[in-house]
C-alpha cells in the first residue's frame, strides 16, 4: 500500500528542550489507517495532527477494545535519526491485538508507516541530552453497535511527541509505593498485552501513591499478593549481591523491550541475570541483611529509573542510600549511548530512518 501524505499549511513552533516534559507536545502530522471486514486494513495516510470524529456509540468508549505501543526515535550525535528495536515493538503490538481480538497488522508495513511519519517530522526529533521523539502507535474499535463482541471496524493511528525525562526527577532515584490492596492483572487476563484498560485499572493505586509522595506503584501478584510483578510504567530489577533478578514473564507481566535489552546487556557483560519469582518479603529480607545493592525500573519512557525507596505496609526502606547504583548508571549510559550513536551498536538494535 502507498501512504498518501497531506502536509499541514500551519506548522507549529517547536518547543525548546526545557519545555518538553513527557507526552504534552505533539508534532504537526499523524498517521491513520482504517480496517473494515471487506477491505481489511486500507487507506493509509499521513495528515495534519488534529481531532478525530467518532460516534458516541463507538465500541472503544464502552468496551475498551484498544491497544497501543510506545517507542522512540533518537537524534544521533552525527545527525542521523534512528529507531531502537522497533520490530520488537511491532511484534508485541500484534500479540496485544491477538489477545484483544483486533486484526493483525503487516509488521513490515507498520515499520514503513513509522519510518515515513518520523521522516516527515524529522525536524521534530530533539537533540538535547535525554530527549527523544516518542512514538505512540495505537488501535481502537469503531463499531457503533452496543453489544459485547469483537468489533468489525478499527482505526490504527501513530502520533509523535518530542519528550524529555518521564519523571521530573530525571535519573535521580524515585520512591515506589508497593500496593497492598489493588491488583493490576492476573494470569490469563490481559496483563501481558499492552491493552488500554490495564492502565485505567492502575489509576486508583497510582493516585494513592502520589498522594503519599511516591512516583509510582509496584504491583504484587493478584492471587497471593506476595510476588513482585512490575511497576506501573516499567519492568523492575533487583540486584541481590552480585546477581540481578527480574520477575519471570508469567502471563501477567508486560514483556518490555528495554527489559529484554537489559538482560542481554548484563549477560554479555558476564553479570548473572536471571528471570524468576521474587517475593516482596525476599526484597525486604535482602535489604535487612545488606544484600540488596540496587533496584531499578526499565522501560521505553524512562529507559532506566533507579529506585531509591520502597514503601510497603508503612515500612519504608532506602536502597543504596537513596543514590544511583553503579549498575543502573552503567546500563543507562550504555543504552542511551547506543541509542544516540555515542557508543557502537554491537547488537544491531538501531534502524535508521
Residue pairs with C-beta under 8 A, 6 or more apart in sequence:
1 41
1 42
1 44
1 109
2 44
3 31
3 44
3 45
3 46
3 112
3 113
3 116
4 43
4 44
4 45
4 46
5 45
5 46
5 116
5 120
6 45
6 46
6 47
6 48
7 28
7 29
7 48
7 120
8 28
8 29
8 48
8 49
9 48
10 48
11 28
12 27
12 28
14 123
14 124
14 162
15 25
15 162
17 126
17 128
17 131
17 164
18 164
19 25
20 126
20 131
20 162
20 163
20 164
21 163
21 164
22 134
22 161
22 163
22 164
22 165
22 166
22 301
23 134
23 136
23 161
23 163
24 161
25 161
25 162
26 49
26 159
26 160
26 161
27 49
27 121
27 124
27 133
27 159
27 160
27 161
27 162
28 48
28 49
28 121
28 124
29 46
29 47
29 48
29 49
29 117
29 120
29 121
29 160
30 46
30 47
30 48
30 49
30 50
30 117
30 157
30 158
30 159
30 160
31 44
31 45
31 46
31 113
31 114
31 116
31 117
31 156
31 157
31 158
32 43
32 44
32 45
32 46
32 47
32 155
32 156
32 157
33 41
33 42
33 43
33 44
33 45
33 113
33 155
33 156
33 157
34 41
34 42
34 43
34 153
34 154
34 155
34 156
35 41
35 42
35 103
35 153
35 154
35 155
35 156
36 42
36 152
36 153
37 152
37 153
40 103
41 103
41 105
41 106
41 109
41 156
44 109
44 113
46 116
46 117
46 120
49 159
52 155
54 60
54 61
54 142
55 144
57 144
57 145
57 146
58 140
58 141
58 142
58 143
58 144
59 65
59 141
59 142
59 143
59 144
59 145
59 151
60 66
60 140
60 141
60 142
62 146
63 141
63 148
64 195
64 196
64 197
64 200
65 100
65 101
65 102
65 140
65 141
65 150
65 151
66 100
66 138
66 139
66 140
66 141
66 195
66 196
66 197
67 93
67 96
67 97
67 100
67 102
67 138
67 139
67 193
67 194
67 195
67 196
68 136
68 137
68 138
68 139
68 194
68 196
69 89
69 90
69 92
69 93
69 96
69 135
69 136
69 137
69 138
69 194
70 89
70 134
70 135
70 136
70 194
70 300
70 301
71 83
71 84
71 86
71 89
71 114
71 134
71 135
71 137
71 257
71 300
72 83
72 84
72 132
72 133
72 134
72 135
72 163
72 300
72 339
73 81
73 82
73 83
73 118
73 125
73 132
73 133
73 135
73 160
73 353
74 81
74 82
74 83
74 84
74 125
74 132
74 133
74 339
74 340
74 341
75 81
75 125
75 126
75 127
75 131
75 132
75 340
76 82
76 340
76 341
77 340
77 341
77 342
78 341
80 341
80 352
80 353
81 118
81 119
81 122
81 125
81 133
81 352
81 353
82 339
82 341
82 350
82 351
82 352
82 353
83 114
83 115
83 118
83 135
83 350
83 351
83 352
83 353
84 257
84 338
84 339
84 349
84 350
85 257
85 261
85 349
85 351
86 111
86 114
86 351
87 107
87 111
87 351
88 257
88 260
89 137
89 257
90 105
90 107
90 110
90 111
91 107
92 194
92 255
92 257
93 105
93 110
93 137
93 139
93 194
94 104
94 105
94 107
95 192
95 193
96 102
96 193
96 194
96 195
97 103
97 104
97 105
97 139
98 104
99 190
99 192
99 193
99 195
100 190
100 193
100 195
101 150
102 139
102 141
102 150
102 154
103 154
105 139
105 156
110 137
111 351
113 158
114 135
114 137
114 158
115 351
115 353
117 158
117 160
118 125
118 133
118 135
118 160
118 353
119 353
121 133
121 160
122 353
124 133
124 160
124 162
125 132
125 133
125 162
126 132
126 133
126 162
128 164
130 164
130 165
130 170
130 336
131 162
131 163
131 164
132 162
132 163
132 339
133 160
133 161
133 162
133 163
134 160
134 161
134 162
134 163
134 300
134 301
135 158
135 160
136 158
136 159
136 160
136 161
137 156
137 157
137 158
138 156
138 157
138 158
138 159
138 196
139 154
139 155
139 156
139 157
140 154
140 155
140 196
141 150
141 151
141 153
141 154
142 151
142 153
142 154
142 155
143 151
143 152
143 153
163 301
165 171
165 302
166 233
166 299
166 301
166 302
166 305
167 174
167 215
167 302
167 305
169 215
171 304
171 305
171 306
171 324
171 329
171 332
172 306
172 308
172 324
173 306
173 307
173 308
173 309
173 319
173 320
173 322
173 323
173 324
174 214
174 215
174 216
174 297
174 305
174 306
174 307
174 308
174 309
175 213
175 214
175 215
175 307
175 308
175 309
175 310
175 311
176 209
176 214
176 215
176 216
176 217
176 218
176 231
176 297
176 307
176 309
176 310
176 311
177 205
177 208
177 209
177 212
177 214
177 216
177 217
177 218
177 311
178 217
178 218
178 220
178 280
178 310
178 311
178 312
178 313
179 205
179 208
179 209
179 217
179 218
179 219
179 220
180 220
180 225
180 312
180 313
181 205
182 201
182 202
182 204
182 205
183 219
183 220
183 221
183 222
183 225
184 191
184 198
184 201
184 202
184 219
184 222
184 229
184 230
184 232
184 252
185 191
185 192
185 198
185 201
185 219
185 222
185 229
185 252
185 253
186 221
186 222
186 223
186 252
187 222
187 223
187 250
187 251
187 252
188 251
189 252
190 197
190 198
191 198
191 229
191 251
191 252
191 253
191 254
192 249
192 251
192 252
192 253
192 254
192 255
193 254
194 254
199 232
202 217
202 219
202 232
205 217
205 219
205 232
206 216
206 217
206 232
209 215
209 216
209 217
212 311
214 309
214 311
216 231
216 232
216 233
216 234
216 297
217 231
217 232
218 228
218 229
218 230
218 231
218 236
218 310
219 228
219 229
219 230
219 231
219 232
220 226
220 227
220 228
220 229
220 280
221 227
221 229
221 250
221 252
222 252
226 279
226 280
226 281
227 247
227 277
227 278
227 279
227 280
228 236
228 238
228 247
228 278
228 279
228 280
228 283
229 247
229 250
229 252
229 253
230 236
230 247
230 253
230 254
231 297
233 297
233 299
233 301
233 302
234 256
234 297
234 298
234 299
234 301
234 302
234 305
235 246
235 247
235 253
235 254
235 256
235 258
235 259
235 297
235 298
235 299
236 246
236 247
236 295
236 296
236 297
236 298
236 307
237 244
237 245
237 246
237 262
237 294
237 295
237 296
237 297
237 298
238 244
238 245
238 246
238 278
238 283
238 286
238 292
238 294
238 295
239 245
239 292
239 293
239 294
239 295
239 325
239 327
240 286
240 291
240 292
240 293
241 291
241 293
242 271
242 272
243 272
243 273
243 274
244 266
244 271
244 272
244 273
244 274
244 327
245 273
245 274
245 275
245 276
245 278
246 259
246 262
246 263
246 273
246 274
246 275
246 278
247 253
247 275
247 276
247 277
247 278
248 275
248 276
248 277
249 255
249 275
250 277
256 298
256 299
256 300
257 300
258 298
258 299
258 300
258 303
258 304
258 335
259 298
259 299
261 335
261 347
261 349
262 273
262 298
262 304
262 331
262 335
263 273
263 275
264 347
265 331
265 334
265 335
266 273
266 331
267 273
271 327
280 312
283 292
283 295
283 310
284 310
284 312
284 315
284 317
286 292
287 317
287 319
292 319
293 320
293 325
293 327
294 306
294 319
294 320
294 325
294 326
294 327
294 328
295 306
295 307
295 310
295 319
295 325
296 304
296 305
296 306
296 307
296 325
296 327
296 328
296 331
297 304
297 305
297 307
298 304
298 305
299 305
303 332
303 335
303 336
304 328
304 331
304 332
304 335
306 320
306 323
306 324
306 325
306 328
306 329
307 319
308 318
308 319
308 320
308 322
308 323
309 316
309 317
309 318
309 319
309 322
310 316
310 317
310 319
319 325
334 343
336 342
337 343
338 344
338 345
338 347
338 349
338 350
339 350
341 350
